[in-house]
């Protein structure tokens, strides 16, 4: 688990520190203030690998100021603060030691549709999936993952223990469905092209059977998450058998912009549903969520679950040209309009004035 993350002379602020609660952490604030950047650094702190481009110091940083990333992890075992100072000579961040840490699985859902996985029992390189690789498979010299299309169909058609993966997938899809009336239930696979010999998985919808490749953007994003959660759970169990050990029991779930591509109905359901679903995987005893959002519906959705002892709301803001990162006092606002006018979003009004009043005001100002 991640307890603290502090950046100096790197990123959008000269100094940025976030303290994380043990269960649910919500990051919110305007675009361009560093929420995704902080998520990328959190992934690096937990895995020692960058999901994409590494963080770089400000090129105009005065001499003598040292860029650094400091962080503290804790679960059953807790570390002191570990610090990496940027090496200009090597153009890299030296890696702090990981010894003594409790093994932690990590899943990072990115805004571009890519997903990154880290399994401490498998070691080596993390799984960095580009969007199409989630569906068609991940290959880096060798096949590392068959992908959603092949695995889903294979699990569905098998009668051996691998079929347990399909049963788990059904449970996860049911848990993550947008509503009780509109569930994502698997249907029979379907051949959709003369040029593609594969049987494509399908889901049942109120209007018929739909191949997963033709589902909506929001649905495909949730299907990707569901598949890789089950795949990660299955692979971790297999790794534990081979190593004659226990599966990893701690997980950090990084989720950037929860609301991306999602209808409001899904926005207010997905995060609580994920928290419930992860308990059914029997993969974890402790899960820490770090999720960014711009959506008041997402914040309103966790009101029944939020407890200040286990959870935190962190607000990114801009003051006097500097980015500030502060933990906000949690309040239940209930109505979405109240969230919009709260300090979290600070819009002043829940909606823009009408065009008529806007032009009337402009006319008064011109006089």
Beta strands, then each sheet from edge to edge (+ up, - down):
strand 1: 2-8
strand 2: 15-19
strand 3: 24-29
strand 4: 68-73
strand 5: 82-87
strand 6: 92-93
strand 7: 105-109
strand 8: 115-118
strand 9: 127-129
strand 10: 138-139
strand 11: 143-145
strand 12: 185-190
strand 13: 200-205
strand 14: 208-211
strand 15: 250-255
strand 16: 286-292
strand 17: 311-319
strand 18: 322-328
sheet 1: 2+ 1- 4+ 5- 6+
sheet 2: 9+ 8- 7+ 15+ 16+ 3+ 17+ 18-
sheet 3: 10+ 11-
sheet 4: 12+ 13- 14+
end
